[in-house]
Amino acid sequence: KAWQTKLRHNQERAHDDNDIKKKRDVLKPYTTTSTKRSIKSRIFCHIANMSSTAEVFAAMGVAVEGKGGKALQRKFKGTVTFTISPSGKTYSLDLSSPTECTVTEGDAFDGKADLQVSCSEDVMMKMVKKEIQPQQAFMKGMIKIKGKMNLAMKLTTVLAATRQKLPSAKL
């Protein structure tokens, strides 16, 4: 009861002064929406700083090994070169052979991959975190694609397998 009367008294005082800033200052400690927003923004910044494209492609390399890689190869059947624009790094995904599925750094196909994808690091991280689908990114011009469009439509399956191999803290 004491805090309610104090709140009511402070609100009346702020109302009498007709000062919006004082009203906000009086009400701020008692509202939860501002604290929820600040917590969400802190969590998002923390998540954004944790993952990098190198970690994503390392997880992709783990995802294409073994039985999971063979299942992905049956669905995908092709080669992809990813070019990440700000850093200029290139990663190659080879799912053309049923016996050996690999992810390597650099252009392993000398520009002759079935699909060439170029995007920024931010867009790549958004695709991995499921904030945007590869098809949506292409339509918005956030991602550039050259090569077989049927493979581009299947990038979602590769990203889903990669997402499963990333630690949950990285998502």
N, C-alpha and C positions, 0 to 999 in steps of 0.2 A: 504494500500500500504506500509505503514511503516513496518508493521510486516513481509510482504513478502520480502522486501529488507533485513531486518535483518536476516530472515531465510536463504535467498540466500547467504548473506555474511557469516553467521556462517557455512553453508554447504561447501562453497568454502574454508574457513579457515580449516575446519576439513579434507576436501579432500586433501588440500595441505600438511597437516601434515601426511597424510596416517595413521592416528591413528583410528582404528575401535572404540575404546572406546569413543573417542571424537565425532565421528559420531553418536553413539547411544545416547550420552548425549544431543547432539544438536537436534536430531530428536524426542527424547522421549516426550517432552512437547507437540508436535504437532500431535502425533499419538493417535488414540483412542482405538486401539486394546489392548494395555497394560492396560488401565483403565477398559475396559470391562472385561478382564480376572480377574483383582483384585476384581471387584465388584461381579462377579459371584462366585468367591471363598469365598468371605466374606458372601454372601447370603447362600451358601451351608453350610458353617460352622455354621452359625446361625440356619439354619433349623435342622441340625444334632444334635445340642445341645438342641433343644426345646423339642423333643419328646422322650419318653421313652417307654419301653415295657409295663410298668404299665398303662400308658395313652392309649396305643393301646388296651390292653385287657379290660380297662374300657369302651372304645368306642365300643368294640365288645360286651360287656354286654348290652349296650344300644341298639345296632343293633339287638340283638336277642329277645328283648322284644316286646310285642304287635303283631300287624298284620305283621310287617316286620319279626319278629321271626318265626311266623307260616309259612310264605312264604319260609323262609330259611329252616325251618324244612322239608317242603314238598320236597325241592330239595336235602337236605343233608341227613337227617335221620341217624344219628349216633353220636358217642361220640369221642372226640379228647382230647388228653393230649399233651400240648405244653411244652417242656422243653427248657429253654433258658440257654445256656451253660456257659457263663462267670459268671453269678450271681447264677446259679443253681436253679433259680425259676421255678416253675411248675404252669401252668394254665390249667384248665379243661373246655372244651366246651361241653355242653350236648344239642344236638338237636335231641335226640331219642324220646322224648315225645312231642306230639302235644300240650299238655296243659301247659307244663313248659319247657322253653328253658333258660338255665343259663350259665354264665361264672363265675367260682370260682377260687380262688387262691389255689394252692395245687392239689394233685392228688386225685380227688374225686372218681376215679374208681379203686383204688388200683392196678394199672398196667394192668387192664383188659379193657382198652378203645378199641374201634373199630380201632382207628388210633392213633399212637404215633409219634409225630413230635419233633425232636430235632434239634436246630440250634443256631447260635450265635445271639446276639442282633443286630449286624450290618446287618445280612442277613434278619432278621425279619423286620427291618426298611426299607430295600431295597424292600422287597416284598410289604409292605404297601404303599410305595411311588411309586410303579409300575416301579421301576428301573430294577426289575428282576421278572419273573414269577416263581411260585412255581415249575413248571415242569422243567424249566431251572436250577433252583437252585439244584434240585434233580439230574439232569444229570451231573452237574458240581461238585457234591459231597459236596455242601455247606449245604445241609439239609439232615438229616437222617429220614427215614420213615419206620415204622413197622406197619403191619396191612393191612386193606383193601385198595387196590390201587384205587378202584373206588371212595372212599371218598377222597383220596389224589388228584384225578383229579378235585374234586369239591371245593378244598380249595380256588380257585380264587373267587368263588361267596361269600364266607364268608369274604374274605379280601376286596372285593368290597363293601359289606355292611358296614364293619368296616370303610373303607375309607370315606364313606358318612357321618358317624357320627362324624368323627374327624373334628375339626375346620380347615378351609382352611389354617390358619397360621401354623398348625402343619405339613402340607404336604409340 
